[in-house]
Amino acid sequence: MKFFLPVLFTLMSLAFNAPANEADATDARISLGFTESEKAAFLSEMRQMLVSIQGVISGIGTNDRDLIVRSARYSGNRMARETPIAIKKKTPPEFKELGAPTHMMFEELVVRAEEDDPESLTAFTGELMKQCIACHAMFRAD
């Protein structure tokens, strides 16, 4: 019991001294400044891109080229064109410099799925994922 109380008080004092919003205190990524509805729409697109990647990987693993094409096509230029104008206006040039080529890479994956071997498709999907990682490392949707 003698040991428990000092530990408890130490933990409580650390908790009370922590910043109110840890994410704001340590997250140096660029905020996109979306409204709640814009954020919901934007995050829906991000989730769809993740679903596309999962479909592409599954298609490569099962040699289902149609699945690769369907999955990649969903996150290609059509998605970019359908992004709401309010969101497009709020995204900075640095975001567009990452986003536009990423959508084009999904389109290229559609073409590559016709002829490329699974190893090449996997490598290209890895390169596409680097775009996703770079964007998520630079920006936050809030």
Secondary structure, DSSP 8 states (H G I E B T S, - for coil): -TTHHHHHHHHHHHHHHS-S-HHHHH--SEE----HHHHHHHHHHHHHHHHHHHHHHHHHHHT-HHHHHHHHHHTSHHHHHHS-HHHHHHS-HHHHHHHHHHHHHHHHHHHHTTT--HHHHHHHHHHHHHHHHHHHHHEE--
